[in-house]
Amino acid sequence: MSGWSCQFEVNETCLRVDGAYCRPGMKGCILHGQVTFHDGIVPMPTWPPGHRRNLGTSGSESAPQLEEPRPEPK
């Protein structure tokens, strides 16, 4: 039997995934794509109730930019 601890986990939340509950292998986790689970399902990040996500400032992912509607040519 072995144990593992993550440098990004603080009080059961992940600093790397903007304070989401720590779920090893979730998108954004340092284990994402490095491990395979017996059920084949990659866990999705979940956040504590009331947590305001800081979109667009975590790592390489950014919030989608919405384009201004363009006027139709005359």
Backbone bond lengths (Angstrom), bond angles and torsions (degrees), N, CA, C in turn:
res aa  C-N    CA-C-N  psi(-1)  N-CA   C-N-CA  omega(-1)  CA-C   N-CA-C  phi
1 M - - - 1.445 - - 1.521 108.69 -
2 S 1.332 116.10 142.82 1.458 119.34 -179.55 1.517 109.69 -133.45
3 G 1.300 115.17 163.16 1.459 120.51 178.24 1.517 109.76 -123.08
4 W 1.301 116.22 160.35 1.455 120.97 179.86 1.511 107.85 -146.92
5 S 1.306 116.82 139.03 1.461 120.17 173.77 1.524 107.68 -131.85
6 C 1.296 115.25 150.23 1.460 121.19 -175.07 1.520 110.08 -109.40
7 Q 1.308 115.65 137.29 1.460 120.50 179.61 1.526 112.71 -68.74
8 F 1.339 117.54 -17.13 1.462 121.31 -178.56 1.527 113.27 -94.81
9 E 1.339 117.84 -4.09 1.470 121.22 -179.84 1.520 110.33 -90.18
10 V 1.329 115.34 123.57 1.462 121.82 176.59 1.521 107.04 -134.81
11 N 1.329 116.78 120.35 1.470 122.73 -179.58 1.535 112.20 51.97
12 E 1.324 115.48 46.31 1.466 123.72 177.50 1.528 114.00 66.45
13 T 1.333 118.38 13.84 1.460 121.08 175.10 1.523 109.11 -120.08
14 C 1.323 116.21 157.92 1.456 122.60 -175.75 1.525 110.62 -103.05
15 L 1.322 116.53 120.14 1.460 120.67 177.83 1.524 111.42 -72.07
16 R 1.316 116.73 -26.18 1.463 121.24 -179.13 1.530 112.10 -74.49
17 V 1.344 117.12 -28.77 1.464 121.88 -178.31 1.534 108.85 -113.25
18 D 1.315 116.20 47.80 1.465 124.02 171.83 1.520 114.86 49.31
19 G 1.331 117.37 44.21 1.453 120.89 173.89 1.514 115.67 80.42
20 A 1.338 118.24 14.56 1.463 120.64 175.81 1.522 108.67 -68.72
21 Y 1.335 116.45 157.07 1.457 119.43 173.15 1.523 108.36 -57.89
22 C 1.328 116.91 140.08 1.458 120.98 179.59 1.527 109.21 -69.19
23 R 1.332 115.33 117.39 1.463 122.67 176.20 1.521 106.54 -132.40
24 P 1.331 117.91 96.12 1.464 120.42 -175.11 1.526 112.51 -49.76
25 G 1.342 115.00 129.88 1.449 121.71 178.31 1.509 115.19 92.69
26 M 1.358 118.53 -5.78 1.472 120.14 -179.16 1.526 109.65 -65.39
27 K 1.331 117.02 162.88 1.449 121.79 177.83 1.525 108.75 -58.33
28 G 1.321 116.36 127.94 1.459 121.78 -177.61 1.521 112.94 100.50
29 C 1.317 117.09 -19.47 1.471 122.62 179.49 1.532 109.67 -72.82
30 I 1.334 116.62 149.62 1.459 119.38 177.99 1.527 111.97 -65.60
31 L 1.331 117.73 -17.01 1.462 121.31 177.37 1.527 113.13 -89.61
32 H 1.341 117.58 -9.53 1.470 121.28 -176.83 1.531 109.75 -57.49
33 G 1.322 116.28 123.62 1.453 122.20 -179.37 1.514 114.42 83.05
34 Q 1.321 117.48 -7.29 1.464 121.43 -179.00 1.524 112.71 -99.58
35 V 1.323 116.95 -16.61 1.463 121.56 -177.88 1.521 109.77 -128.26
36 T 1.326 115.67 157.83 1.460 121.98 176.72 1.520 107.67 -122.03
37 F 1.327 116.16 133.65 1.458 120.90 179.51 1.518 109.51 -96.28
38 H 1.324 116.75 153.55 1.465 120.68 -176.17 1.520 112.94 -61.34
39 D 1.332 118.12 -29.75 1.471 120.35 179.53 1.525 112.46 -91.74
40 G 1.348 117.50 -6.26 1.454 121.61 177.70 1.518 114.79 76.60
41 I 1.324 118.17 3.44 1.459 122.05 -177.31 1.531 109.57 -98.51
42 V 1.326 115.40 127.33 1.465 120.57 176.59 1.521 107.70 -85.30
43 P 1.343 118.12 124.75 1.463 119.70 -179.34 1.527 111.76 -64.40
44 M 1.309 116.30 143.63 1.459 122.11 176.59 1.532 108.46 -95.18
45 P 1.334 117.16 147.38 1.460 119.38 177.84 1.528 111.49 -65.06
46 T 1.327 115.75 141.76 1.462 121.63 172.93 1.524 107.63 -132.29
47 W 1.318 115.78 144.00 1.457 121.17 -176.09 1.524 110.45 -111.25
48 P 1.328 116.62 152.37 1.460 120.40 176.23 1.527 110.51 -60.80
49 P 1.334 117.43 151.80 1.466 120.09 178.11 1.522 110.87 -57.24
50 G 1.322 115.79 136.97 1.456 120.93 177.99 1.515 115.19 81.81
51 H 1.336 117.59 -2.41 1.465 120.04 -179.48 1.522 110.03 -74.01
52 R 1.318 116.52 129.99 1.473 120.67 177.08 1.513 107.61 -93.27
53 R 1.325 115.59 115.24 1.446 120.26 -179.53 1.519 110.02 -73.00
54 N 1.316 115.05 141.68 1.453 122.32 -179.30 1.524 107.83 -98.78
55 L 1.337 117.13 76.70 1.454 121.76 -174.98 1.518 111.95 -65.84
56 G 1.312 113.95 139.54 1.446 119.96 173.38 1.509 115.72 84.93
57 T 1.318 119.09 2.71 1.450 119.07 -179.35 1.513 112.81 -121.50
58 S 1.329 117.88 5.71 1.464 118.75 -177.94 1.519 110.18 -105.83
59 G 1.324 116.60 106.24 1.452 121.83 173.33 1.512 114.04 66.16
60 S 1.344 114.76 -141.50 1.459 120.06 -174.36 1.520 112.60 -84.44
61 E 1.313 117.33 -12.98 1.454 119.47 -179.18 1.518 109.39 -85.38
62 S 1.310 116.10 141.21 1.455 119.32 178.31 1.513 109.52 -133.36
63 A 1.303 115.11 158.82 1.458 120.02 179.49 1.518 109.10 -66.55
64 P 1.335 117.45 143.17 1.455 118.60 179.28 1.523 111.22 -64.03
65 Q 1.314 115.15 138.70 1.451 120.54 178.96 1.522 108.52 -91.86
66 L 1.315 116.75 127.69 1.453 121.06 178.63 1.515 109.22 -89.91
67 E 1.323 114.97 134.71 1.451 118.99 178.95 1.519 110.19 -83.72
68 E 1.329 115.05 147.02 1.460 120.51 173.52 1.523 107.72 -70.93
69 P 1.331 119.09 141.33 1.455 119.16 177.12 1.528 110.01 -63.66
70 R 1.309 114.81 135.22 1.466 119.92 -179.31 1.532 109.04 -90.97
71 P 1.334 116.26 139.39 1.464 118.35 177.62 1.531 109.54 -69.13
72 E 1.310 115.29 145.72 1.463 120.62 179.44 1.526 109.29 -73.24
73 P 1.348 116.76 139.20 1.471 118.92 179.18 1.529 110.34 -67.11
74 K 1.340 115.04 148.49 1.470 120.40 -179.47 1.512 111.38 -93.21
